[in-house]
Amino acid sequence: MPTETDHAAAAARRGPGPARTAVQLADGRELLYFDDVPGLDRSAPDQRVLPPHAPRSEVRYDPVQGEWVVVAAHRQDRTHLPAPGECPLCPSAPGRQTEIPASGYHVVAFENRFPTLGGPPAGGRCEVVCFTDDHESSFSRLTDRRLETVARAWTDRTVELSRLPGVEYVFVFENRGPEIGATLQHPHGQIYAFPYLPARVARALDMARAYRAEHRSCLFCSVVAAEEAAERVVARTDGFVAFVPEAARWPYEVHIYPRRHVGGLPELEPAEQAELMSLYRDVLARFDRLFDAPAPYMAHFQQAPAGPDAGLAHLSARIFTSRRAPGKLKYLAASESGAGAFINDVLPEQAARRLREAGTRPPG
Ligand SMILES: [Zn+2]
């Protein structure tokens, strides 16, 4: 089971890393610059006049499902698909102050102005992570250097947010495309620091606990070994394998696992982190080549929880799209939403073959 000392040792091996500068926004929220290179001036002040940040979410328990639900009614007022000149994630310019005070940036992480979580009733915290200041770019077009900075930002936030009082699970994710419900086009992801274990995560840990009790080994390690021997592998590197799972829920769904039993991003060695990030980018680029237009997608990392079950977890990145054919989306309709029973219209073996082929074609 990884300990604080393991995390500290891995951090020391990673070296000082790029510059990390913390500043405060006008309403009291924290913003962190993660730079590709050290020595940049990040002192530009936030010149906006904003009311103090006071999120008003609450967490309610559903006794029938045994699951938590976040009620965040204030989010109805959040920015929705702004015009390109009004993007709140672009850098600030003379006469136009955005969420990021600097006139240019590499990677930033900051508390969400319209958070799902946070504040006294709900606890937890929501952050936005911008991968580039280029509004028109995408994750699949980031440079190796930038991938390293993004990985350091994700790792930094995973470690720090896990330490916040009451936080049980740090969830790193990205929603891309209006079809998925992303309200901003600017390349960015989010991080939810949950004050509870989300239902699917808790369920997987329960399965891993039962498997360990019976087999004295890791459920995820055995799934990875089985998938590697099957016909649904999309791509692999020395330490990682990307595959479409046998029982994929989504038309195109890829899971990326380290072969080594590792709980989360903070435990990866620097070379492993670079390998994972490059494979993750490669899979996103394949998704962009599946259809006539870049695929809308949801991507996230499954990492170890903050609590005593950390040793049960095995890191994975999961990427899926609801697009099943050009112009056609899969919806979470009555069966999925009401019964939790997924129906997938695409054969996972076929999806894997198409994703393998998409690695050899230029972007469409
Ligand atoms: Zn933008």
Boltz pocket constraint, residues with backbone or C-beta under 6 A from the ligand:
constraints:
  - pocket:
      binder: B
      contacts: [[A, 84], [A, 87], [A, 88], [A, 89], [A, 90], [A, 133], [A, 134], [A, 135], [A, 186]]
      max_distance: 6.0
